[in-house]
Amino acid sequence: MEKKEPKRILHVVSAMGRGGTESLIMNIYRNIDHANIQFDFITHRQADYDEEIRSLGGELFYIPSLGEIGPIKYIRKLRDIMSHHPYIAIHAHTDYQSGIPAFAAKICGIKKRICHSHSNNWPKQGVLKEKLMLKILQLFIKFFATNLCSCSEEAAAFLFGPRNHNKVKILKNGINLCEYINKDGWNRKSVLKELNLADDAVLLGHVGRFSESKNHLFLLKVLKTLVEEDDRFVAVLVGDGPLRASIEEEAQRQGMVERIRFLGVRADIPRLMNAFDAFFFPSSFEGFGIVMIEAQSAGTPCIASASVPKETDMGLGLVKYISLHESIEIWTKEIQSSLLMPRLSNIEIIENIKKLGFHIQDNIQDWLALYGIEVQQDEEKNLNHFV
């Protein structure tokens, strides 16, 4: 009997590194039936998840970015890939550029063309030329996408406009709860030892790319005041990015190097989240912020900017949103207050997060429905990995 080929979906993303969007896609990919459904990826460069994607049966196609080769050559390369593979859908995660893959997919006869908004802002939108470019790219989305989806209401309004509100499917950024729920075997002391810190150190965690939106300079200002009041505070910064070197230089200039640990890209985020005393997320803009869900899943209090969507609050009493216009003193006070929060039970955390639909099982069914794939009853059972 001839082996049945899996249905293939093509994802278009800048690179499959360990960012929020990429981790979300991988959460979905790891938990689908790979014999029947496969994900392939068009990306602009090699990154952390590439090897795992190949091990799961996915293909990766590397092409230069739109900015590097221009729209004509970019569309031609997209078309060359799409026309030689029987994709049932393409799913573009390149925000304002996602209409370009949708256009190429239409040329190739792919019926499902999905544009997914993961951000609620664009750093360059203050420049007239960039505003005009955004409007043009939004027209590609309007005319060539068959489905619009977003990680939050704010991200939907930004990319697709408020008039398209009823046309947008909100896909919640779910996680695998089992990875984050506090486990008896995890030892905070092992993290402190790894970081060469005393047992009474207070770990202020941050996970995110070193980019303008993550607002690391503001984080340094808050940390400096915290340390002046309590020298046990240490910031643990996880991630990499274009601004990392400048942030390290600023920390050196301020004499804060000993109070910061720059960890780079890590694969053990659940372990670190469980070791943090508080999670600090002062983003200047944020499409969603899946790391907020991860932190709460670990029972870690979160202090975030008011620019982070309120959908990230899991109703556990662990989140405080503060305006970036508030004084540094307000921020430090809230961080210090968060340390007094009682530890929540695993059952309470699980029940709340599942109730709000941020566990992987519901997410998988929503994604597959978007591709026109029905989840069979026996497959639903296989998706349930939760405690």
C-alpha positions in Angstrom: 0.0 0.0 0.0 1.4 3.4 -1.0 2.3 5.6 1.9 0.1 8.7 2.3 1.9 11.9 2.1 1.3 14.5 4.9 -0.5 17.7 4.2 2.1 20.5 4.1 1.8 24.1 5.3 4.4 26.7 4.4 5.4 29.2 7.0 7.2 32.4 6.1 9.2 33.9 8.9 12.4 36.0 9.1 14.3 33.3 11.0 13.4 30.4 13.3 15.3 31.7 16.4 14.1 31.5 20.0 11.8 34.5 19.8 8.2 34.6 20.9 6.6 34.1 17.5 9.1 31.3 16.6 8.6 29.6 19.9 4.8 29.7 19.4 5.1 28.1 16.0 7.3 25.4 17.4 4.9 24.7 20.3 2.3 24.0 17.6 4.6 22.0 15.4 5.9 19.7 18.1 2.4 18.7 19.1 0.8 17.8 15.7 0.7 14.4 14.0 3.7 14.7 11.7 2.7 11.6 9.7 -0.4 13.5 8.5 0.6 17.2 8.8 4.0 18.9 8.2 5.3 22.4 8.4 7.9 23.8 6.0 9.6 27.2 6.4 10.9 30.0 4.2 13.4 32.1 6.2 16.1 34.6 5.6 18.9 33.0 7.6 19.9 29.9 9.7 18.8 30.0 13.3 18.3 27.9 16.5 15.3 25.8 15.7 16.4 24.7 12.2 17.9 21.4 13.3 14.8 20.5 15.3 12.6 21.4 12.4 14.4 19.0 10.1 14.3 16.3 12.8 10.5 16.6 12.8 10.3 16.2 9.0 10.1 19.8 8.0 12.0 21.5 5.1 13.7 24.9 5.3 14.2 27.2 2.3 16.7 30.1 2.8 16.2 33.2 0.6 17.4 36.8 1.0 15.1 39.2 2.6 12.7 41.6 0.8 15.0 44.5 1.7 18.1 42.8 0.4 16.9 41.9 -3.1 13.8 44.0 -3.7 10.2 43.0 -4.4 10.6 41.5 -7.9 13.4 39.1 -7.1 11.8 38.3 -3.7 8.5 37.4 -5.3 10.3 35.3 -7.9 12.1 33.3 -5.2 8.9 32.8 -3.3 7.1 31.6 -6.4 9.9 29.2 -7.3 9.5 27.4 -3.9 5.7 27.5 -3.8 5.2 26.2 -7.3 7.3 23.1 -6.8 5.5 21.9 -3.6 1.8 20.9 -3.1 1.1 23.3 -0.2 -2.5 23.4 1.1 -1.8 26.8 2.8 0.9 29.4 3.4 1.1 31.2 6.8 3.1 34.4 6.7 4.5 35.8 10.0 6.4 38.8 8.6 3.8 41.3 9.8 3.6 44.3 7.4 5.5 42.3 4.7 3.2 39.3 4.9 1.0 40.4 2.0 4.0 39.7 -0.4 4.0 35.9 0.3 0.2 36.0 0.0 0.6 37.5 -3.5 3.1 34.9 -4.6 0.9 32.2 -3.2 -2.1 33.4 -5.2 0.0 33.3 -8.4 0.9 29.7 -7.5 -2.8 28.7 -6.9 -2.5 28.1 -3.2 -6.0 28.6 -1.9 -5.3 29.3 1.8 -3.2 32.4 2.3 -2.9 33.5 5.9 -1.4 36.8 7.2 -0.6 36.8 10.9 0.0 40.0 12.9 2.5 39.6 15.8 3.2 43.2 16.6 1.2 46.4 17.6 3.8 48.9 16.3 6.5 49.5 13.7 9.6 51.3 14.9 10.0 53.3 11.7 6.4 54.4 11.3 7.1 58.0 12.3 8.9 58.7 9.0 6.6 59.7 6.1 8.3 57.4 3.6 7.9 54.4 6.0 4.2 55.3 6.7 3.6 55.3 2.9 5.4 51.9 2.6 3.2 50.4 5.3 0.0 51.6 3.5 1.2 50.0 0.3 2.1 46.7 2.0 -1.3 46.7 3.8 -2.9 46.8 0.3 -1.1 43.5 -0.6 -2.6 42.0 2.6 -6.1 43.3 1.7 -6.2 42.0 -1.8 -4.2 38.7 -1.5 -4.8 37.2 2.0 -7.7 34.9 2.4 -7.4 34.8 6.2 -6.3 37.4 8.7 -5.2 36.4 12.2 -3.5 38.1 15.1 -2.0 37.4 18.6 -4.1 40.2 20.1 -6.7 42.9 19.4 -4.1 45.6 19.4 -1.9 43.8 16.9 -4.9 43.2 14.7 -5.9 46.8 14.7 -2.3 47.9 13.9 -1.7 45.8 10.9 -5.2 45.2 9.4 -6.9 48.4 10.6 -10.0 48.8 12.9 -12.4 48.4 10.0 -11.3 44.8 9.5 -11.9 43.8 13.1 -14.7 41.3 12.3 -12.5 39.6 9.7 -9.6 38.8 12.1 -9.2 35.6 14.0 -7.5 36.0 17.3 -5.1 33.0 17.8 -4.0 32.9 21.4 -0.3 32.4 22.0 -0.4 29.2 24.0 2.4 27.2 25.7 2.9 23.7 26.9 2.1 24.1 30.6 3.9 20.9 31.5 7.3 22.6 30.7 6.7 25.5 33.1 4.8 24.2 36.1 7.2 24.2 39.0 8.7 20.8 39.4 10.1 19.4 42.7 13.3 18.4 40.9 14.1 21.9 39.9 16.6 23.6 42.2 16.8 27.4 42.3 20.2 27.0 44.0 21.6 25.3 40.8 20.8 28.5 38.9 22.3 30.7 41.5 25.5 28.5 41.5 25.7 28.7 37.7 25.4 32.5 37.8 27.9 32.7 40.7 25.5 34.4 43.0 24.8 34.2 46.7 21.8 32.3 48.0 20.0 35.5 49.0 20.3 37.1 45.6 17.1 38.6 44.2 16.7 37.6 40.5 14.9 40.1 38.3 14.4 38.2 35.0 13.9 39.4 31.5 13.6 37.3 28.4 13.6 39.1 25.0 15.5 40.2 22.0 17.9 43.1 22.5 16.0 45.5 20.3 14.4 48.9 20.6 11.0 47.6 21.6 12.2 45.7 24.6 13.4 48.9 26.3 16.6 47.6 28.0 17.8 51.1 28.7 14.8 51.7 30.9 15.4 48.4 32.6 18.9 49.6 33.5 17.6 52.8 35.0 15.1 50.8 37.2 17.8 48.3 38.2 20.2 51.0 39.2 17.7 52.5 41.7 16.8 49.0 43.0 20.4 48.2 43.7 20.9 51.5 45.5 18.1 50.5 47.8 18.9 46.7 48.0 22.2 45.4 46.7 20.9 41.8 46.5 19.1 42.6 43.2 20.6 41.1 40.0 19.1 41.4 36.6 19.2 38.2 34.5 18.9 39.1 30.8 18.1 36.3 28.4 18.3 36.8 24.7 20.5 38.3 22.0 20.0 41.0 19.3 21.4 44.1 17.6 21.5 46.2 20.7 23.1 43.8 23.1 26.6 45.2 22.7 25.4 48.8 23.4 23.5 47.7 26.4 26.5 45.9 27.8 28.6 49.0 27.2 26.0 51.1 29.0 26.0 48.7 31.9 29.8 49.0 32.1 29.6 52.8 32.0 27.1 52.9 34.9 29.2 50.5 36.9 26.4 47.9 36.9 28.2 44.9 35.3 28.3 43.0 38.6 24.6 43.3 39.0 23.7 41.9 35.6 24.0 38.5 34.0 23.9 38.5 30.2 23.0 34.9 29.3 22.4 35.1 25.6 20.0 32.7 23.9 19.0 29.8 26.2 17.1 26.6 25.7 16.2 26.2 29.4 13.7 29.1 29.7 11.3 27.1 32.0 14.1 26.4 34.5 15.1 30.1 34.5 11.5 31.3 34.8 11.1 29.2 38.0 14.3 30.6 39.4 13.3 34.3 38.9 12.0 36.2 41.9 10.2 38.6 39.5 9.8 39.0 35.8 10.4 42.5 34.4 9.0 43.4 30.9 9.1 47.2 30.2 8.5 47.0 26.5 7.8 50.2 24.6 5.5 48.2 22.3 4.5 44.6 22.2 2.3 42.5 19.9 1.5 40.1 22.7 4.4 38.9 24.9 4.2 35.1 25.3 7.0 35.3 27.9 4.4 36.9 30.2 2.3 33.6 30.0 5.5 31.6 30.5 6.4 33.5 33.7 2.9 33.2 35.2 2.9 29.5 34.4 6.0 29.2 36.5 4.2 31.2 39.3 6.6 34.2 38.9 5.2 37.7 39.5 5.3 40.0 36.5 5.9 43.8 36.3 5.2 45.0 32.8 4.7 48.3 30.9 1.2 49.4 30.0 2.2 48.9 26.4 2.0 45.1 26.9 -1.5 43.8 25.9 -3.8 43.2 28.9 -4.6 39.7 27.4 -1.3 38.6 28.9 -2.8 38.7 32.4 -3.9 35.2 33.4 -6.0 36.4 36.3 -3.7 34.9 38.9 -2.9 38.2 40.6 0.7 38.0 39.4 0.7 40.9 36.9 1.1 44.6 37.4 1.0 47.0 34.4 2.6 50.4 34.8 2.8 53.3 32.4 6.3 54.1 31.1 5.5 57.7 32.0 5.4 56.9 35.7 8.5 57.7 37.9 11.3 55.2 38.4 10.3 55.1 42.1 6.8 53.8 41.2 8.4 50.9 39.2 10.9 50.0 42.0 8.1 50.0 44.6 6.0 47.6 42.5 8.9 45.3 41.9 9.7 45.2 45.6 6.1 44.6 46.5 5.9 41.7 44.0 8.5 39.8 46.1 5.9 39.5 48.9 3.3 37.7 46.8 2.5 34.2 48.2 3.4 31.2 46.1 0.4 29.9 44.1 -0.4 26.2 43.8 0.2 24.3 40.5 -3.4 23.4 40.3 -4.5 27.0 40.5 -2.1 28.1 37.8 -3.1 25.2 35.5 -6.8 25.8 35.9 -6.6 29.6 35.2 -4.4 29.3 32.2 -6.4 26.5 30.6 -9.7 28.3 31.3 -8.4 31.3 29.4 -7.4 29.1 26.4 -3.7 29.5 26.5 -2.8 25.8 26.6 -1.4 24.1 23.6 -4.4 21.7 22.9 -6.9 24.5 22.1 -4.3 26.4 20.1 -3.5 23.4 17.9 -7.2 22.9 17.0 -7.6 26.6 16.1 -4.5 26.6 13.9 -5.5 23.4 12.1 -9.0 24.7 11.5 -7.4 27.8 9.9 -5.8 25.4 7.4 -9.0 23.6 6.8 -7.9 20.5 8.6 -10.3 18.7 10.9 -9.0 17.2 14.1 -10.2 13.6 14.6 -11.4 12.5 18.0 -8.5 10.0 18.5 -6.1 12.8 17.5 -7.6 15.1 20.1 -6.6 12.6 22.8 -3.1 12.5 21.5 -2.9 16.3 21.9 -3.6 16.2 25.6 -0.2 16.4 27.3 -1.3 18.2 30.4 -1.1 17.4 34.1 
